[in-house]
Amino acid sequence: MGKKILIVDDSKTFQQLERALLAGRGYEFLEAFDGSQAVKLAVEHVPDLILLDVQMPVMDGGQVLQFLKNEPKTKNIPIIMITTLGEQKDNKRVLSSGGATAVLHKPIKGMELNRLVRDLLRE
């Protein structure tokens, strides 16, 4: 079985896009539509990587990130924050919020996402 990637986004379209961009590499995908679902799935399944949208209902990406980095079972999972925020100061804010491994911007570029995922999963 392939490595597990949790895709967290309140948009089904963006979830499908991220899955399609990473297709063909044997990954197993888990999906959450809000922060609360993300926390539950991450703790239950302990994925190898998380793609986490910043702006979501229930719990936003920053709240999810903070929870997961303080939870012993999930604290070492690499997390890529996905955002529509595009300015450098926003990148710094997201990265300094507590444990994000990287930040990608929507619209996501397939080559950039694949390279980053391979690097973080050491493939």
N, CA, C and O atoms as a GROMACS GRO file, in nm:
protein
  492
    1MET      N    1   0.084  -0.119   0.000
    1MET     CA    2   0.000   0.000   0.000
    1MET      C    3   0.088   0.124   0.000
    1MET      O    4   0.194   0.126   0.063
    2GLY      N    5   0.044   0.229  -0.070
    2GLY     CA    6   0.121   0.352  -0.082
    2GLY      C    7   0.111   0.439   0.041
    2GLY      O    8   0.038   0.408   0.136
    3LYS      N    9   0.184   0.545   0.038
    3LYS     CA   10   0.182   0.641   0.149
    3LYS      C   11   0.048   0.713   0.151
    3LYS      O   12  -0.014   0.736   0.047
    4LYS      N   13   0.005   0.748   0.273
    4LYS     CA   14  -0.125   0.815   0.292
    4LYS      C   15  -0.107   0.966   0.292
    4LYS      O   16  -0.021   1.020   0.361
    5ILE      N   17  -0.191   1.032   0.214
    5ILE     CA   18  -0.195   1.178   0.210
    5ILE      C   19  -0.336   1.224   0.246
    5ILE      O   20  -0.434   1.182   0.183
    6LEU      N   21  -0.345   1.310   0.347
    6LEU     CA   22  -0.472   1.369   0.386
    6LEU      C   23  -0.486   1.503   0.315
    6LEU      O   24  -0.404   1.592   0.334
    7ILE      N   25  -0.591   1.516   0.234
    7ILE     CA   26  -0.620   1.640   0.163
    7ILE      C   27  -0.734   1.710   0.237
    7ILE      O   28  -0.843   1.654   0.250
    8VAL      N   29  -0.707   1.832   0.284
    8VAL     CA   30  -0.807   1.905   0.361
    8VAL      C   31  -0.839   2.034   0.288
    8VAL      O   32  -0.756   2.124   0.276
    9ASP      N   33  -0.962   2.043   0.238
    9ASP     CA   34  -1.008   2.163   0.168
    9ASP      C   35  -1.160   2.161   0.167
    9ASP      O   36  -1.220   2.056   0.147
   10ASP      N   37  -1.221   2.275   0.189
   10ASP     CA   38  -1.368   2.281   0.188
   10ASP      C   39  -1.424   2.281   0.046
   10ASP      O   40  -1.546   2.279   0.028
   11SER      N   41  -1.337   2.283  -0.053
   11SER     CA   42  -1.380   2.279  -0.193
   11SER      C   43  -1.352   2.140  -0.252
   11SER      O   44  -1.237   2.097  -0.260
   12LYS      N   45  -1.458   2.073  -0.294
   12LYS     CA   46  -1.444   1.942  -0.359
   12LYS      C   47  -1.359   1.955  -0.485
   12LYS      O   48  -1.281   1.865  -0.518
   13THR      N   49  -1.373   2.067  -0.556
   13THR     CA   50  -1.296   2.090  -0.678
   13THR      C   51  -1.147   2.091  -0.650
   13THR      O   52  -1.070   2.027  -0.722
   14PHE      N   53  -1.105   2.162  -0.545
   14PHE     CA   54  -0.962   2.166  -0.513
   14PHE      C   55  -0.912   2.032  -0.463
   14PHE      O   56  -0.798   1.994  -0.490
   15GLN      N   57  -0.995   1.958  -0.390
   15GLN     CA   58  -0.956   1.824  -0.348
   15GLN      C   59  -0.932   1.735  -0.470
   15GLN      O   60  -0.832   1.664  -0.476
   16GLN      N   61  -1.023   1.740  -0.566
   16GLN     CA   62  -1.009   1.660  -0.687
   16GLN      C   63  -0.884   1.700  -0.765
   16GLN      O   64  -0.814   1.614  -0.818
   17LEU      N   65  -0.857   1.830  -0.773
   17LEU     CA   66  -0.739   1.879  -0.843
   17LEU      C   67  -0.612   1.827  -0.777
   17LEU      O   68  -0.523   1.775  -0.846
   18GLU      N   69  -0.601   1.839  -0.646
   18GLU     CA   70  -0.482   1.793  -0.576
   18GLU      C   71  -0.463   1.643  -0.594
   18GLU      O   72  -0.351   1.596  -0.616
   19ARG      N   73  -0.572   1.567  -0.584
   19ARG     CA   74  -0.565   1.422  -0.605
   19ARG      C   75  -0.520   1.391  -0.747
   19ARG      O   76  -0.436   1.303  -0.767
   20ALA      N   77  -0.574   1.463  -0.845
   20ALA     CA   78  -0.538   1.439  -0.985
   20ALA      C   79  -0.391   1.472  -1.011
   20ALA      O   80  -0.323   1.401  -1.085
   21LEU      N   81  -0.342   1.581  -0.951
   21LEU     CA   82  -0.202   1.619  -0.970
   21LEU      C   83  -0.106   1.517  -0.912
   21LEU      O   84   0.008   1.506  -0.958
   22LEU      N   85  -0.150   1.442  -0.811
   22LEU     CA   86  -0.064   1.343  -0.746
   22LEU      C   87  -0.096   1.200  -0.788
   22LEU      O   88  -0.037   1.105  -0.736
   23ALA      N   89  -0.189   1.184  -0.882
   23ALA     CA   90  -0.232   1.050  -0.926
   23ALA      C   91  -0.117   0.975  -0.991
   23ALA      O   92  -0.022   1.034  -1.043
   24GLY      N   93  -0.128   0.844  -0.987
   24GLY     CA   94  -0.032   0.759  -1.057
   24GLY      C   95   0.093   0.728  -0.977
   24GLY      O   96   0.184   0.664  -1.030
   25ARG      N   97   0.100   0.772  -0.854
   25ARG     CA   98   0.219   0.745  -0.772
   25ARG      C   99   0.189   0.646  -0.660
   25ARG      O  100   0.274   0.620  -0.575
   26GLY      N  101   0.068   0.590  -0.661
   26GLY     CA  102   0.033   0.488  -0.564
   26GLY      C  103  -0.006   0.539  -0.426
   26GLY      O  104  -0.008   0.462  -0.330
   27TYR      N  105  -0.036   0.668  -0.415
   27TYR     CA  106  -0.075   0.722  -0.286
   27TYR      C  107  -0.216   0.679  -0.249
   27TYR      O  108  -0.301   0.659  -0.336
   28GLU      N  109  -0.240   0.667  -0.120
   28GLU     CA  110  -0.375   0.648  -0.067
   28GLU      C  111  -0.421   0.784  -0.017
   28GLU      O  112  -0.350   0.849   0.060
   29PHE      N  113  -0.539   0.827  -0.059
   29PHE     CA  114  -0.588   0.960  -0.022
   29PHE      C  115  -0.700   0.951   0.081
   29PHE      O  116  -0.789   0.867   0.071
   30LEU      N  117  -0.692   1.039   0.179
   30LEU     CA  118  -0.799   1.064   0.275
   30LEU      C  119  -0.844   1.207   0.249
   30LEU      O  120  -0.764   1.291   0.209
   31GLU      N  121  -0.973   1.235   0.272
   31GLU     CA  122  -1.023   1.370   0.244
   31GLU      C  123  -1.106   1.422   0.359
   31GLU      O  124  -1.186   1.350   0.418
   32ALA      N  125  -1.086   1.550   0.390
   32ALA     CA  126  -1.166   1.619   0.491
   32ALA      C  127  -1.211   1.752   0.432
   32ALA      O  128  -1.138   1.816   0.357
   33PHE      N  129  -1.333   1.793   0.468
   33PHE     CA  130  -1.390   1.916   0.414
   33PHE      C  131  -1.386   2.032   0.513
   33PHE      O  132  -1.417   2.145   0.477
   34ASP      N  133  -1.348   2.005   0.638
   34ASP     CA  134  -1.334   2.113   0.735
   34ASP      C  135  -1.227   2.072   0.837
   34ASP      O  136  -1.181   1.958   0.839
   35GLY      N  137  -1.191   2.166   0.922
   35GLY     CA  138  -1.084   2.142   1.017
   35GLY      C  139  -1.114   2.034   1.118
   35GLY      O  140  -1.024   1.959   1.157
   36SER      N  141  -1.238   2.026   1.161
   36SER     CA  142  -1.276   1.925   1.259
   36SER      C  143  -1.259   1.784   1.202
   36SER      O  144  -1.206   1.696   1.270
   37GLN      N  145  -1.304   1.763   1.079
   37GLN     CA  146  -1.285   1.634   1.012
   37GLN      C  147  -1.136   1.604   0.995
   37GLN      O  148  -1.093   1.490   1.012
   38ALA      N  149  -1.059   1.706   0.962
   38ALA     CA  150  -0.915   1.689   0.939
   38ALA      C  151  -0.847   1.637   1.064
   38ALA      O  152  -0.768   1.542   1.058
   39VAL      N  153  -0.877   1.698   1.178
   39VAL     CA  154  -0.817   1.656   1.305
   39VAL      C  155  -0.853   1.510   1.334
   39VAL      O  156  -0.768   1.430   1.371
   40LYS      N  157  -0.981   1.478   1.318
   40LYS     CA  158  -1.026   1.341   1.346
   40LYS      C  159  -0.955   1.240   1.258
   40LYS      O  160  -0.905   1.139   1.307
   41LEU      N  161  -0.950   1.265   1.127
   41LEU     CA  162  -0.885   1.172   1.035
   41LEU      C  163  -0.734   1.162   1.059
   41LEU      O  164  -0.677   1.053   1.052
   42ALA      N  165  -0.671   1.274   1.087
   42ALA     CA  166  -0.526   1.274   1.110
   42ALA      C  167  -0.489   1.191   1.232
   42ALA      O  168  -0.394   1.113   1.228
   43VAL      N  169  -0.563   1.208   1.340
   43VAL     CA  170  -0.534   1.133   1.463
   43VAL      C  171  -0.567   0.985   1.444
   43VAL      O  172  -0.494   0.899   1.492
   44GLU      N  173  -0.674   0.957   1.375
   44GLU     CA  174  -0.717   0.818   1.354
   44GLU      C  175  -0.627   0.741   1.258
   44GLU      O  176  -0.594   0.625   1.283
   45HIS      N  177  -0.586   0.806   1.148
   45HIS     CA  178  -0.512   0.736   1.041
   45HIS      C  179  -0.363   0.769   1.035
   45HIS      O  180  -0.288   0.696   0.970
   46VAL      N  181  -0.318   0.874   1.100
   46VAL     CA  182  -0.179   0.920   1.100
   46VAL      C  183  -0.119   0.913   0.958
   46VAL      O  184  -0.036   0.827   0.929
   47PRO      N  185  -0.163   1.004   0.871
   47PRO     CA  186  -0.112   1.004   0.733
   47PRO      C  187   0.037   1.041   0.727
   47PRO      O  188   0.094   1.092   0.824
   48ASP      N  189   0.098   1.013   0.613
   48ASP     CA  190   0.239   1.044   0.592
   48ASP      C  191   0.260   1.191   0.558
   48ASP      O  192   0.370   1.244   0.575
   49LEU      N  193   0.155   1.258   0.509
   49LEU     CA  194   0.163   1.397   0.466
   49LEU      C  195   0.022   1.456   0.469
   49LEU      O  196  -0.076   1.386   0.446
   50ILE      N  197   0.014   1.586   0.497
   50ILE     CA  198  -0.115   1.655   0.496
   50ILE      C  199  -0.106   1.778   0.407
   50ILE      O  200  -0.013   1.858   0.420
   51LEU      N  201  -0.203   1.793   0.316
   51LEU     CA  202  -0.222   1.915   0.238
   51LEU      C  203  -0.337   1.989   0.304
   51LEU      O  204  -0.450   1.940   0.303
   52LEU      N  205  -0.310   2.105   0.361
   52LEU     CA  206  -0.407   2.172   0.449
   52LEU      C  207  -0.440   2.312   0.399
   52LEU      O  208  -0.355   2.400   0.396
   53ASP      N  209  -0.565   2.331   0.361
   53ASP     CA  210  -0.613   2.463   0.320
   53ASP      C  211  -0.612   2.557   0.440
   53ASP      O  212  -0.641   2.514   0.552
   54VAL      N  213  -0.580   2.682   0.418
   54VAL     CA  214  -0.574   2.779   0.527
   54VAL      C  215  -0.713   2.826   0.567
   54VAL      O  216  -0.745   2.831   0.686
   55GLN      N  217  -0.796   2.861   0.470
   55GLN     CA  218  -0.928   2.918   0.499
   55GLN      C  219  -1.036   2.812   0.484
   55GLN      O  220  -1.069   2.769   0.373
   56MET      N  221  -1.092   2.771   0.601
   56MET     CA  222  -1.197   2.668   0.603
   56MET      C  223  -1.295   2.696   0.714
   56MET      O  224  -1.266   2.772   0.807
   57PRO      N  225  -1.413   2.632   0.706
   57PRO     CA  226  -1.511   2.646   0.814
   57PRO      C  227  -1.474   2.556   0.934
   57PRO      O  228  -1.385   2.471   0.924
   58VAL      N  229  -1.542   2.576   1.043
   58VAL     CA  230  -1.532   2.503   1.170
   58VAL      C  231  -1.401   2.533   1.240
   58VAL      O  232  -1.401   2.598   1.344
   59MET      N  233  -1.290   2.487   1.186
   59MET     CA  234  -1.155   2.521   1.234
   59MET      C  235  -1.077   2.562   1.110
   59MET      O  236  -1.081   2.492   1.009
   60ASP      N  237  -1.007   2.675   1.115
   60ASP     CA  238  -0.927   2.712   0.997
   60ASP      C  239  -0.795   2.635   0.999
   60ASP      O  240  -0.763   2.565   1.095
   61GLY      N  241  -0.720   2.649   0.891
   61GLY     CA  242  -0.596   2.574   0.878
   61GLY      C  243  -0.496   2.600   0.989
   61GLY      O  244  -0.427   2.508   1.033
   62GLY      N  245  -0.488   2.724   1.035
   62GLY     CA  246  -0.396   2.757   1.144
   62GLY      C  247  -0.433   2.686   1.273
   62GLY      O  248  -0.345   2.640   1.345
   63GLN      N  249  -0.562   2.676   1.303
   63GLN     CA  250  -0.608   2.605   1.422
   63GLN      C  251  -0.580   2.455   1.410
   63GLN      O  252  -0.538   2.392   1.507
   64VAL      N  253  -0.603   2.399   1.293
   64VAL     CA  254  -0.576   2.257   1.270
   64VAL      C  255  -0.426   2.231   1.287
   64VAL      O  256  -0.386   2.136   1.354
   65LEU      N  257  -0.346   2.315   1.225
   65LEU     CA  258  -0.201   2.300   1.233
   65LEU      C  259  -0.155   2.301   1.379
   65LEU      O  260  -0.078   2.215   1.421
   66GLN      N  261  -0.202   2.397   1.454
   66GLN     CA  262  -0.163   2.408   1.594
   66GLN      C  263  -0.203   2.283   1.672
   66GLN      O  264  -0.124   2.230   1.751
   67PHE      N  265  -0.325   2.235   1.651
   67PHE     CA  266  -0.370   2.114   1.720
   67PHE      C  267  -0.281   1.995   1.684
   67PHE      O  268  -0.233   1.923   1.772
   68LEU      N  269  -0.258   1.974   1.554
   68LEU     CA  270  -0.182   1.857   1.509
   68LEU      C  271  -0.037   1.860   1.556
   68LEU      O  272   0.020   1.755   1.585
   69LYS      N  273   0.022   1.977   1.565
   69LYS     CA  274   0.161   1.987   1.610
   69LYS      C  275   0.174   1.969   1.761
   69LYS      O  276   0.283   1.944   1.813
   70ASN      N  277   0.061   1.983   1.833
   70ASN     CA  278   0.062   1.960   1.977
   70ASN      C  279   0.013   1.821   2.016
   70ASN      O  280   0.015   1.784   2.133
   71GLU      N  281  -0.030   1.743   1.918
   71GLU     CA  282  -0.079   1.607   1.940
   71GLU      C  283   0.036   1.509   1.916
   71GLU      O  284   0.091   1.507   1.805
   72PRO      N  285   0.074   1.429   2.016
   72PRO     CA  286   0.188   1.338   2.000
   72PRO      C  287   0.181   1.246   1.877
   72PRO      O  288   0.284   1.220   1.815
   73LYS      N  289   0.062   1.197   1.842
   73LYS     CA  290   0.050   1.105   1.728
   73LYS      C  291   0.075   1.173   1.594
   73LYS      O  292   0.114   1.107   1.498
   74THR      N  293   0.053   1.305   1.586
   74THR     CA  294   0.058   1.373   1.456
   74THR      C  295   0.166   1.481   1.448
   74THR      O  296   0.182   1.543   1.342
   75LYS      N  297   0.238   1.505   1.553
   75LYS     CA  298   0.329   1.620   1.557
   75LYS      C  299   0.442   1.615   1.454
   75LYS      O  300   0.496   1.720   1.418
   76ASN      N  301   0.478   1.496   1.407
   76ASN     CA  302   0.589   1.486   1.312
   76ASN      C  303   0.545   1.473   1.166
   76ASN      O  304   0.629   1.456   1.077
   77ILE      N  305   0.415   1.482   1.141
   77ILE     CA  306   0.366   1.472   1.003
   77ILE      C  307   0.398   1.602   0.929
   77ILE      O  308   0.365   1.710   0.978
   78PRO      N  309   0.462   1.594   0.811
   78PRO     CA  310   0.483   1.716   0.732
   78PRO      C  311   0.349   1.771   0.684
   78PRO      O  312   0.262   1.697   0.638
   79ILE      N  313   0.333   1.903   0.696
   79ILE     CA  314   0.209   1.968   0.656
   79ILE      C  315   0.239   2.079   0.557
   79ILE      O  316   0.316   2.171   0.586
   80ILE      N  317   0.176   2.070   0.440
   80ILE     CA  318   0.187   2.175   0.338
   80ILE      C  319   0.060   2.258   0.347
   80ILE      O  320  -0.050   2.208   0.324
   81MET      N  321   0.075   2.385   0.380
   81MET     CA  322  -0.040   2.475   0.385
   81MET      C  323  -0.070   2.522   0.243
   81MET      O  324   0.020   2.559   0.169
   82ILE      N  325  -0.198   2.519   0.207
   82ILE     CA  326  -0.243   2.562   0.075
   82ILE      C  327  -0.324   2.690   0.095
   82ILE      O  328  -0.419   2.691   0.174
   83THR      N  329  -0.288   2.796   0.024
   83THR     CA  330  -0.352   2.924   0.050
   83THR      C  331  -0.376   3.004  -0.077
   83THR      O  332  -0.308   2.986  -0.177
   84THR      N  333  -0.474   3.092  -0.070
   84THR     CA  334  -0.495   3.190  -0.176
   84THR      C  335  -0.423   3.319  -0.141
   84THR      O  336  -0.411   3.409  -0.225
   85LEU      N  337  -0.375   3.329  -0.018
   85LEU     CA  338  -0.299   3.447   0.024
   85LEU      C  339  -0.167   3.446  -0.052
   85LEU      O  340  -0.097   3.344  -0.052
   86GLY      N  341  -0.132   3.557  -0.115
   86GLY     CA  342  -0.017   3.553  -0.203
   86GLY      C  343   0.102   3.637  -0.165
   86GLY      O  344   0.206   3.628  -0.230
   87GLU      N  345   0.092   3.718  -0.064
   87GLU     CA  346   0.202   3.807  -0.033
   87GLU      C  347   0.305   3.740   0.056
   87GLU      O  348   0.272   3.650   0.133
   88GLN      N  349   0.428   3.785   0.046
   88GLN     CA  350   0.539   3.729   0.123
   88GLN      C  351   0.510   3.734   0.274
   88GLN      O  352   0.541   3.638   0.346
   89LYS      N  353   0.452   3.843   0.321
   89LYS     CA  354   0.423   3.854   0.465
   89LYS      C  355   0.322   3.748   0.508
   89LYS      O  356   0.328   3.700   0.621
   90ASP      N  357   0.230   3.711   0.418
   90ASP     CA  358   0.134   3.606   0.451
   90ASP      C  359   0.203   3.471   0.459
   90ASP      O  360   0.170   3.390   0.545
   91ASN      N  361   0.300   3.445   0.370
   91ASN     CA  362   0.378   3.321   0.378
   91ASN      C  363   0.447   3.310   0.513
   91ASN      O  364   0.442   3.205   0.578
   92LYS      N  365   0.511   3.418   0.554
   92LYS     CA  366   0.583   3.417   0.682
   92LYS      C  367   0.487   3.393   0.797
   92LYS      O  368   0.518   3.319   0.890
   93ARG      N  369   0.369   3.456   0.791
   93ARG     CA  370   0.269   3.439   0.897
   93ARG      C  371   0.224   3.294   0.904
   93ARG      O  372   0.215   3.236   1.012
   94VAL      N  373   0.197   3.234   0.789
   94VAL     CA  374   0.152   3.094   0.786
   94VAL      C  375   0.262   3.002   0.837
   94VAL      O  376   0.235   2.913   0.918
   95LEU      N  377   0.384   3.021   0.791
   95LEU     CA  378   0.494   2.934   0.832
   95LEU      C  379   0.529   2.952   0.980
   95LEU      O  380   0.567   2.856   1.047
   96SER      N  381   0.517   3.073   1.029
   96SER     CA  382   0.553   3.097   1.168
   96SER      C  383   0.440   3.063   1.265
   96SER      O  384   0.458   3.071   1.386
   97SER      N  385   0.325   3.025   1.212
   97SER     CA  386   0.210   2.997   1.298
   97SER      C  387   0.227   2.868   1.376
   97SER      O  388   0.146   2.837   1.464
   98GLY      N  389   0.331   2.792   1.345
   98GLY     CA  390   0.357   2.677   1.429
   98GLY      C  391   0.370   2.544   1.359
   98GLY      O  392   0.287   2.456   1.380
   99GLY      N  393   0.468   2.528   1.276
   99GLY     CA  394   0.499   2.395   1.230
   99GLY      C  395   0.468   2.359   1.087
   99GLY      O  396   0.490   2.244   1.047
  100ALA      N  397   0.418   2.450   1.007
  100ALA     CA  398   0.397   2.418   0.866
  100ALA      C  399   0.532   2.391   0.800
  100ALA      O  400   0.629   2.462   0.825
  101THR      N  401   0.535   2.290   0.718
  101THR     CA  402   0.658   2.255   0.649
  101THR      C  403   0.681   2.344   0.527
  101THR      O  404   0.794   2.381   0.497
  102ALA      N  405   0.573   2.378   0.458
  102ALA     CA  406   0.581   2.458   0.336
  102ALA      C  407   0.446   2.523   0.309
  102ALA      O  408   0.344   2.487   0.368
  103VAL      N  409   0.448   2.621   0.217
  103VAL     CA  410   0.327   2.689   0.175
  103VAL      C  411   0.321   2.684   0.023
  103VAL      O  412   0.419   2.713  -0.045
  104LEU      N  413   0.204   2.646  -0.030
  104LEU     CA  414   0.178   2.653  -0.174
  104LEU      C  415   0.058   2.743  -0.196
  104LEU      O  416  -0.030   2.754  -0.110
  105HIS      N  417   0.056   2.807  -0.312
  105HIS     CA  418  -0.051   2.901  -0.344
  105HIS      C  419  -0.143   2.846  -0.451
  105HIS      O  420  -0.099   2.781  -0.546
  106LYS      N  421  -0.272   2.875  -0.433
  106LYS     CA  422  -0.370   2.844  -0.537
  106LYS      C  423  -0.361   2.953  -0.642
  106LYS      O  424  -0.347   3.070  -0.607
  107PRO      N  425  -0.369   2.919  -0.770
  107PRO     CA  426  -0.381   2.785  -0.822
  107PRO      C  427  -0.250   2.707  -0.809
  107PRO      O  428  -0.141   2.761  -0.831
  108ILE      N  429  -0.262   2.583  -0.774
  108ILE     CA  430  -0.145   2.498  -0.750
  108ILE      C  431  -0.083   2.457  -0.883
  108ILE      O  432  -0.153   2.424  -0.978
  109LYS      N  433   0.048   2.459  -0.887
  109LYS     CA  434   0.123   2.413  -1.004
  109LYS      C  435   0.161   2.266  -0.981
  109LYS      O  436   0.224   2.232  -0.881
  110GLY      N  437   0.123   2.181  -1.075
  110GLY     CA  438   0.143   2.037  -1.060
  110GLY      C  439   0.287   1.996  -1.036
  110GLY      O  440   0.314   1.914  -0.948
  111MET      N  441   0.380   2.053  -1.112
  111MET     CA  442   0.521   2.016  -1.095
  111MET      C  443   0.572   2.055  -0.957
  111MET      O  444   0.646   1.980  -0.894
  112GLU      N  445   0.533   2.173  -0.911
  112GLU     CA  446   0.576   2.220  -0.780
  112GLU      C  447   0.520   2.131  -0.669
  112GLU      O  448   0.593   2.094  -0.576
  113LEU      N  449   0.392   2.096  -0.678
  113LEU     CA  450   0.331   2.010  -0.578
  113LEU      C  451   0.398   1.873  -0.577
  113LEU      O  452   0.433   1.822  -0.470
  114ASN      N  453   0.418   1.814  -0.693
  114ASN     CA  454   0.480   1.681  -0.701
  114ASN      C  455   0.622   1.680  -0.646
  114ASN      O  456   0.661   1.589  -0.574
  115ARG      N  457   0.699   1.783  -0.680
  115ARG     CA  458   0.837   1.790  -0.630
  115ARG      C  459   0.838   1.800  -0.479
  115ARG      O  460   0.915   1.729  -0.413
  116LEU      N  461   0.756   1.885  -0.425
  116LEU     CA  462   0.750   1.906  -0.280
  116LEU      C  463   0.704   1.780  -0.208
  116LEU      O  464   0.761   1.742  -0.106
  117VAL      N  465   0.601   1.716  -0.260
  117VAL     CA  466   0.551   1.592  -0.199
  117VAL      C  467   0.658   1.483  -0.202
  117VAL      O  468   0.681   1.416  -0.102
  118ARG      N  469   0.723   1.465  -0.317
  118ARG     CA  470   0.830   1.364  -0.325
  118ARG      C  471   0.942   1.393  -0.227
  118ARG      O  472   0.992   1.302  -0.160
  119ASP      N  473   0.982   1.522  -0.216
  119ASP     CA  474   1.088   1.559  -0.122
  119ASP      C  475   1.047   1.529   0.022
  119ASP      O  476   1.126   1.473   0.098
  120LEU      N  477   0.926   1.565   0.059
  120LEU     CA  478   0.882   1.545   0.197
  120LEU      C  479   0.859   1.399   0.230
  120LEU      O  480   0.877   1.359   0.345
  121LEU      N  481   0.819   1.320   0.132
  121LEU     CA  482   0.799   1.176   0.155
  121LEU      C  483   0.926   1.098   0.127
  121LEU      O  484   0.927   0.975   0.137
  122ARG      N  485   1.034   1.168   0.092
  122ARG     CA  486   1.165   1.108   0.064
  122ARG      C  487   1.158   1.000  -0.043
  122ARG      O  488   1.207   0.889  -0.026
  123GLU      N  489   1.095   1.038  -0.155
  123GLU     CA  490   1.081   0.943  -0.267
  123GLU      C  491   1.176   0.980  -0.379
  123GLU      O  492   1.178   0.913  -0.482
   0.00000   0.00000   0.00000
